Amino acid sequence: MKAKENKNRGPFSSISFPTPLIREVERVVKELGYWSTKSAFIHEAVVERLGMYKKELEARRARKLKLKESS
């Protein structure tokens, strides 16, 4: 995936989602009104999920390091 440079905001990349998933996102955004755009919703969802996995990866690395040190 090649990043596209945006002069004001840095590099961006495009991804594709199945149309039914996008329709569901649009419905949630419209009905709840918490996000200004579907892009804002998707951005928040991805950042939230990455934060969760980052914590999981850090815990795994810590366990591996602890096991390695005790060997």
MMTF fields as JSON, N, C-alpha, C and O atoms, coordinates in Angstrom:
{
  "mmtfVersion": "1.0.0",
  "mmtfProducer": "UNKNOWN",
  "numBonds": 283,
  "numAtoms": 284,
  "numGroups": 71,
  "numChains": 1,
  "numModels": 1,
  "chainsPerModel": [1],
  "groupsPerChain": [71],
  "chainIdList": ["A"],
  "bondAtomList": [4, 2, 8, 6, 12, 10, 16, 14, 20, 18, 24, 22, 28, 26, 32, 30, 36, 34, 40, 38, 44, 42, 48, 46, 52, 50, 56, 54, 60, 58, 64, 62, 68, 66, 72, 70, 76, 74, 80, 78, 84, 82, 88, 86, 92, 90, 96, 94, 100, 98, 104, 102, 108, 106, 112, 110, 116, 114, 120, 118, 124, 122, 128, 126, 132, 130, 136, 134, 140, 138, 144, 142, 148, 146, 152, 150, 156, 154, 160, 158, 164, 162, 168, 166, 172, 170, 176, 174, 180, 178, 184, 182, 188, 186, 192, 190, 196, 194, 200, 198, 204, 202, 208, 206, 212, 210, 216, 214, 220, 218, 224, 222, 228, 226, 232, 230, 236, 234, 240, 238, 244, 242, 248, 246, 252, 250, 256, 254, 260, 258, 264, 262, 268, 266, 272, 270, 276, 274, 280, 278],
  "bondOrderList": [1, 1, 1, 1, 1, 1, 1, 1, 1, 1, 1, 1, 1, 1, 1, 1, 1, 1, 1, 1, 1, 1, 1, 1, 1, 1, 1, 1, 1, 1, 1, 1, 1, 1, 1, 1, 1, 1, 1, 1, 1, 1, 1, 1, 1, 1, 1, 1, 1, 1, 1, 1, 1, 1, 1, 1, 1, 1, 1, 1, 1, 1, 1, 1, 1, 1, 1, 1, 1, 1],
  "groupList": [{"groupName": "MET", "atomNameList": ["N", "CA", "C", "O"], "elementList": ["N", "C", "C", "O"], "formalChargeList": [0, 0, 0, 0], "bondAtomList": [1, 0, 2, 1, 3, 2], "bondOrderList": [1, 1, 2], "singleLetterCode": "M", "chemCompType": "L-PEPTIDE LINKING"}, {"groupName": "LYS", "atomNameList": ["N", "CA", "C", "O"], "elementList": ["N", "C", "C", "O"], "formalChargeList": [0, 0, 0, 0], "bondAtomList": [1, 0, 2, 1, 3, 2], "bondOrderList": [1, 1, 2], "singleLetterCode": "K", "chemCompType": "L-PEPTIDE LINKING"}, {"groupName": "ALA", "atomNameList": ["N", "CA", "C", "O"], "elementList": ["N", "C", "C", "O"], "formalChargeList": [0, 0, 0, 0], "bondAtomList": [1, 0, 2, 1, 3, 2], "bondOrderList": [1, 1, 2], "singleLetterCode": "A", "chemCompType": "L-PEPTIDE LINKING"}, {"groupName": "GLU", "atomNameList": ["N", "CA", "C", "O"], "elementList": ["N", "C", "C", "O"], "formalChargeList": [0, 0, 0, 0], "bondAtomList": [1, 0, 2, 1, 3, 2], "bondOrderList": [1, 1, 2], "singleLetterCode": "E", "chemCompType": "L-PEPTIDE LINKING"}, {"groupName": "ASN", "atomNameList": ["N", "CA", "C", "O"], "elementList": ["N", "C", "C", "O"], "formalChargeList": [0, 0, 0, 0], "bondAtomList": [1, 0, 2, 1, 3, 2], "bondOrderList": [1, 1, 2], "singleLetterCode": "N", "chemCompType": "L-PEPTIDE LINKING"}, {"groupName": "ARG", "atomNameList": ["N", "CA", "C", "O"], "elementList": ["N", "C", "C", "O"], "formalChargeList": [0, 0, 0, 0], "bondAtomList": [1, 0, 2, 1, 3, 2], "bondOrderList": [1, 1, 2], "singleLetterCode": "R", "chemCompType": "L-PEPTIDE LINKING"}, {"groupName": "GLY", "atomNameList": ["N", "CA", "C", "O"], "elementList": ["N", "C", "C", "O"], "formalChargeList": [0, 0, 0, 0], "bondAtomList": [1, 0, 2, 1, 3, 2], "bondOrderList": [1, 1, 2], "singleLetterCode": "G", "chemCompType": "PEPTIDE LINKING"}, {"groupName": "PRO", "atomNameList": ["N", "CA", "C", "O"], "elementList": ["N", "C", "C", "O"], "formalChargeList": [0, 0, 0, 0], "bondAtomList": [1, 0, 2, 1, 3, 2], "bondOrderList": [1, 1, 2], "singleLetterCode": "P", "chemCompType": "L-PEPTIDE LINKING"}, {"groupName": "PHE", "atomNameList": ["N", "CA", "C", "O"], "elementList": ["N", "C", "C", "O"], "formalChargeList": [0, 0, 0, 0], "bondAtomList": [1, 0, 2, 1, 3, 2], "bondOrderList": [1, 1, 2], "singleLetterCode": "F", "chemCompType": "L-PEPTIDE LINKING"}, {"groupName": "SER", "atomNameList": ["N", "CA", "C", "O"], "elementList": ["N", "C", "C", "O"], "formalChargeList": [0, 0, 0, 0], "bondAtomList": [1, 0, 2, 1, 3, 2], "bondOrderList": [1, 1, 2], "singleLetterCode": "S", "chemCompType": "L-PEPTIDE LINKING"}, {"groupName": "ILE", "atomNameList": ["N", "CA", "C", "O"], "elementList": ["N", "C", "C", "O"], "formalChargeList": [0, 0, 0, 0], "bondAtomList": [1, 0, 2, 1, 3, 2], "bondOrderList": [1, 1, 2], "singleLetterCode": "I", "chemCompType": "L-PEPTIDE LINKING"}, {"groupName": "THR", "atomNameList": ["N", "CA", "C", "O"], "elementList": ["N", "C", "C", "O"], "formalChargeList": [0, 0, 0, 0], "bondAtomList": [1, 0, 2, 1, 3, 2], "bondOrderList": [1, 1, 2], "singleLetterCode": "T", "chemCompType": "L-PEPTIDE LINKING"}, {"groupName": "LEU", "atomNameList": ["N", "CA", "C", "O"], "elementList": ["N", "C", "C", "O"], "formalChargeList": [0, 0, 0, 0], "bondAtomList": [1, 0, 2, 1, 3, 2], "bondOrderList": [1, 1, 2], "singleLetterCode": "L", "chemCompType": "L-PEPTIDE LINKING"}, {"groupName": "VAL", "atomNameList": ["N", "CA", "C", "O"], "elementList": ["N", "C", "C", "O"], "formalChargeList": [0, 0, 0, 0], "bondAtomList": [1, 0, 2, 1, 3, 2], "bondOrderList": [1, 1, 2], "singleLetterCode": "V", "chemCompType": "L-PEPTIDE LINKING"}, {"groupName": "TYR", "atomNameList": ["N", "CA", "C", "O"], "elementList": ["N", "C", "C", "O"], "formalChargeList": [0, 0, 0, 0], "bondAtomList": [1, 0, 2, 1, 3, 2], "bondOrderList": [1, 1, 2], "singleLetterCode": "Y", "chemCompType": "L-PEPTIDE LINKING"}, {"groupName": "TRP", "atomNameList": ["N", "CA", "C", "O"], "elementList": ["N", "C", "C", "O"], "formalChargeList": [0, 0, 0, 0], "bondAtomList": [1, 0, 2, 1, 3, 2], "bondOrderList": [1, 1, 2], "singleLetterCode": "W", "chemCompType": "L-PEPTIDE LINKING"}, {"groupName": "HIS", "atomNameList": ["N", "CA", "C", "O"], "elementList": ["N", "C", "C", "O"], "formalChargeList": [0, 0, 0, 0], "bondAtomList": [1, 0, 2, 1, 3, 2], "bondOrderList": [1, 1, 2], "singleLetterCode": "H", "chemCompType": "L-PEPTIDE LINKING"}],
  "groupTypeList": [0, 1, 2, 1, 3, 4, 1, 4, 5, 6, 7, 8, 9, 9, 10, 9, 8, 7, 11, 7, 12, 10, 5, 3, 13, 3, 5, 13, 13, 1, 3, 12, 6, 14, 15, 9, 11, 1, 9, 2, 8, 10, 16, 3, 2, 13, 13, 3, 5, 12, 6, 0, 14, 1, 1, 3, 12, 3, 2, 5, 5, 2, 5, 1, 12, 1, 12, 1, 3, 9, 9],
  "groupIdList": [1, 2, 3, 4, 5, 6, 7, 8, 9, 10, 11, 12, 13, 14, 15, 16, 17, 18, 19, 20, 21, 22, 23, 24, 25, 26, 27, 28, 29, 30, 31, 32, 33, 34, 35, 36, 37, 38, 39, 40, 41, 42, 43, 44, 45, 46, 47, 48, 49, 50, 51, 52, 53, 54, 55, 56, 57, 58, 59, 60, 61, 62, 63, 64, 65, 66, 67, 68, 69, 70, 71],
  "secStructList": [7, 7, 7, 3, 3, 3, 6, 6, 6, 3, 3, 3, 7, 7, 7, 7, 7, 7, 2, 2, 2, 2, 2, 2, 2, 2, 2, 2, 2, 2, 2, 2, 7, 7, 1, 1, 1, 2, 2, 2, 2, 2, 2, 2, 2, 2, 2, 2, 2, 2, 2, 2, 2, 2, 2, 2, 2, 2, 2, 2, 2, 2, 2, 2, 2, 2, 2, 2, 2, 2, 7],
  "xCoordList": [0.846, 0.0, 0.901, 1.758, 0.718, 1.546, 0.86, -0.311, 1.598, 1.05, 0.977, 1.886, -0.09, -0.257, 0.064, -0.469, 0.93, 1.313, 0.213, -0.306, -0.129, -1.048, -0.241, 0.283, -0.131, 0.754, 0.448, 1.359, -0.795, -1.178, -1.188, -1.002, -1.402, -1.601, -0.661, -0.81, 0.288, 1.203, 0.71, -0.267, 1.385, 1.032, -0.262, -0.536, -1.04, -2.27, -2.254, -1.603, -2.973, -3.158, -4.641, -5.413, -5.025, -6.421, -6.572, -5.677, -7.705, -8.043, -9.484, -10.241, -9.857, -11.213, -11.902, -11.283, -13.19, -14.025, -15.189, -15.588, -15.734, -16.933, -18.07, -18.235, -18.832, -19.92, -20.909, -21.321, -21.308, -22.247, -21.662, -22.392, -20.371, -19.739, -19.779, -20.062, -19.504, -19.556, -20.976, -21.173, -21.95, -23.361, -23.694, -24.384, -23.203, -23.441, -22.771, -23.368, -21.546, -20.841, -21.629, -21.827, -22.073, -22.852, -24.121, -24.496, -24.779, -26.005, -25.715, -26.442, -24.65, -24.285, -23.913, -24.341, -23.121, -22.704, -23.929, -24.033, -24.85, -26.049, -26.968, -27.448, -27.214, -28.171, -27.645, -28.394, -26.377, -25.839, -25.358, -25.469, -24.829, -24.384, -23.161, -22.892, -22.41, -21.216, -20.04, -19.141, -20.039, -18.92, -19.422, -20.574, -18.547, -18.942, -18.959, -19.703, -18.141, -18.053, -17.801, -17.418, -18.022, -17.7, -16.193, -15.745, -15.405, -13.945, -13.536, -12.621, -14.199, -13.899, -14.21, -13.447, -15.33, -15.7, -14.657, -14.198, -14.286, -13.327, -11.973, -11.32, -11.545, -10.273, -10.281, -9.337, -11.348, -11.438, -11.443, -10.793, -12.171, -12.248, -10.885, -10.502, -10.157, -8.84, -7.855, -7.099, -7.852, -6.941, -7.227, -6.307, -8.509, -8.894, -8.412, -7.849, -8.634, -8.24, -6.72, -6.206, -6.004, -4.545, -4.004, -3.032, -4.623, -4.216, -4.37, -3.507, -5.466, -5.707, -4.634, -4.074, -4.35, -3.357, -1.948, -1.112, -1.676, -0.359, -0.11, 0.978, -1.109, -0.986, -0.767, 0.055, -1.503, -1.348, 0.061, 0.675, 0.569, 1.915, 2.973, 3.931, 2.808, 3.756, 3.756, 4.815, 2.579, 2.484, 3.163, 3.864, 2.96, 3.609, 5.127, 5.844, 5.614, 7.061, 7.634, 8.72, 6.912, 7.365, 7.431, 8.379, 6.416, 6.427, 7.592, 8.265, 7.835, 8.954, 10.29, 11.153, 10.441, 11.666, 11.852, 12.96, 10.769, 10.827, 11.21, 12.02, 10.64, 10.971, 12.437, 13.132, 12.882, 14.253, 15.243, 16.281, 14.9, 15.778, 15.82, 16.834, 14.722, 14.684, 15.288, 15.458, 15.612, 16.189, 17.66, 18.292],
  "yCoordList": [-1.159, 0.0, 1.234, 1.374, 2.105, 3.298, 4.481, 4.759, 5.172, 6.318, 7.522, 7.753, 8.274, 9.495, 10.675, 10.774, 11.56, 12.723, 13.771, 14.118, 14.26, 15.377, 16.5, 16.339, 17.622, 18.7, 19.191, 19.62, 19.139, 19.676, 18.637, 18.98, 17.375, 16.371, 15.189, 14.269, 15.161, 14.04, 12.955, 13.148, 11.794, 10.715, 9.999, 9.776, 9.65, 8.892, 7.718, 7.772, 6.66, 5.506, 5.212, 5.533, 4.613, 4.23, 2.736, 1.948, 2.365, 0.958, 0.77, 1.736, -0.451, -0.761, -1.637, -2.503, -1.401, -2.214, -2.744, -2.115, -3.875, -4.362, -3.339, -2.729, -3.161, -2.184, -2.376, -1.385, -3.604, -3.756, -3.218, -2.668, -3.377, -2.849, -1.325, -0.72, -0.707, 0.749, 1.252, 2.273, 0.548, 0.944, 0.891, 1.768, -0.14, -0.255, 0.894, 1.47, 1.23, 2.36, 3.646, 4.431, 3.863, 5.064, 5.144, 6.217, 4.002, 3.966, 4.343, 5.137, 3.773, 4.065, 5.534, 6.184, 6.054, 7.456, 8.369, 9.325, 8.068, 8.897, 8.798, 9.815, 7.579, 7.393, 7.895, 8.495, 7.661, 8.08, 9.523, 10.226, 9.96, 11.343, 11.704, 12.889, 10.723, 10.997, 11.455, 12.134, 11.092, 11.375, 12.259, 12.153, 13.128, 14.024, 13.313, 13.7, 12.276, 11.547, 10.068, 9.682, 9.251, 7.831, 7.645, 6.722, 8.52, 8.453, 8.696, 8.043, 9.627, 9.9, 8.676, 8.338, 8.016, 6.799, 5.709, 5.088, 5.483, 4.425, 4.737, 3.842, 5.985, 6.39, 6.092, 5.501, 6.501, 6.261, 4.765, 4.328, 3.989, 2.545, 1.888, 1.036, 2.28, 1.693, 2.095, 1.255, 3.365, 3.825, 3.089, 2.676, 2.935, 2.221, 0.772, 0.278, 0.1, -1.308, -1.464, -2.386, -0.569, -0.63, -0.43, -1.077, 0.454, 0.651, -0.624, -0.96, -1.328, -2.592, -3.616, -4.269, -3.757, -4.735, -4.339, -5.206, -3.055, -2.601, -3.064, -3.542, -2.924, -3.385, -4.893, -5.381, -5.63, -7.083, -7.47, -8.364, -6.806, -7.105, -6.776, -7.53, -5.667, -5.306, -6.348, -6.694, -6.849, -7.883, -9.167, -9.812, -9.539, -10.745, -10.597, -11.525, -9.427, -9.195, -9.254, -9.794, -8.702, -8.722, -10.152, -10.52, -10.966, -12.37, -13.123, -13.899, -12.897, -13.56, -13.168, -14.015, -11.889, -11.404, -12.012, -12.396, -12.1, -12.685, -14.156, -14.624, -14.896, -16.31, -16.472, -17.369, -15.61, -15.676, -15.409, -16.061, -14.438, -14.093, -15.195, -15.378, -15.919, -16.966, -18.286, -19.204, -18.394, -19.637, -19.762, -20.744],
  "zCoordList": [0.0, 0.0, 0.0, 0.872, -0.945, -1.07, -0.399, -0.655, 0.459, 1.163, 0.231, -0.566, 0.331, -0.446, 0.469, 1.573, 0.008, 0.801, 0.774, -0.287, 1.927, 2.062, 2.688, 3.791, 2.016, 2.447, 3.854, 4.562, 4.271, 5.581, 6.701, 7.869, 6.35, 7.398, 7.336, 8.14, 6.441, 6.364, 5.443, 4.72, 5.46, 4.526, 4.913, 6.093, 3.912, 4.097, 3.126, 2.082, 3.478, 2.6, 2.499, 3.403, 1.414, 1.206, 1.45, 1.144, 1.997, 2.149, 1.693, 1.603, 1.41, 0.969, 1.994, 2.612, 2.165, 3.038, 2.218, 1.237, 2.596, 1.906, 2.046, 3.102, 0.997, 0.985, 2.136, 2.738, 2.466, 3.597, 4.917, 5.741, 5.106, 6.316, 6.321, 7.355, 5.198, 5.094, 5.334, 5.994, 4.808, 5.04, 6.524, 7.043, 7.206, 8.651, 9.399, 10.308, 9.027, 9.639, 9.405, 10.333, 8.184, 7.868, 8.709, 9.182, 8.89, 9.697, 11.14, 11.738, 11.702, 13.093, 13.257, 14.211, 12.33, 12.387, 12.333, 13.101, 11.422, 11.263, 12.477, 12.979, 12.949, 14.042, 15.375, 16.146, 15.658, 16.946, 16.938, 17.942, 15.812, 15.701, 16.521, 16.721, 17.004, 17.807, 16.95, 17.446, 15.679, 14.783, 13.65, 13.228, 13.164, 12.075, 10.724, 9.823, 10.587, 9.319, 9.591, 10.696, 8.57, 8.722, 8.869, 9.55, 8.232, 8.389, 9.832, 10.334, 10.504, 11.912, 12.774, 13.679, 12.489, 13.214, 13.008, 13.967, 11.749, 11.432, 12.052, 12.588, 11.989, 12.597, 14.093, 14.617, 14.78, 16.224, 16.545, 17.494, 15.757, 15.992, 15.829, 16.63, 14.798, 14.546, 15.632, 16.12, 16.019, 17.075, 18.388, 19.095, 18.698, 19.923, 19.89, 20.867, 18.773, 18.647, 18.684, 19.316, 18.01, 18.033, 19.44, 19.832, 20.194, 21.586, 22.397, 23.207, 22.18, 22.875, 22.509, 23.39, 21.227, 20.8, 21.206, 21.459, 21.272, 21.717, 23.151, 23.471, 24.007, 25.395, 25.444, 26.22, 24.613, 24.576, 24.125, 24.707, 23.098, 22.608, 23.656, 23.826, 24.353, 25.409, 26.517, 27.042, 26.878, 27.911, 27.449, 28.228, 26.196, 25.662, 25.673, 26.048, 25.259, 25.247, 26.652, 26.862, 27.61, 28.998, 29.521, 30.216, 29.186, 29.615, 28.993, 29.672, 27.697, 27.021, 27.671, 27.899, 27.959, 28.572, 29.951, 30.324, 30.705, 32.046, 31.969, 32.77, 31.014, 30.838, 30.425, 30.901, 29.553, 29.07, 30.211, 30.313, 31.064, 32.179, 33.244, 33.917, 33.388, 34.414, 33.944, 34.746, 32.667, 32.119, 32.429, 32.041]
}
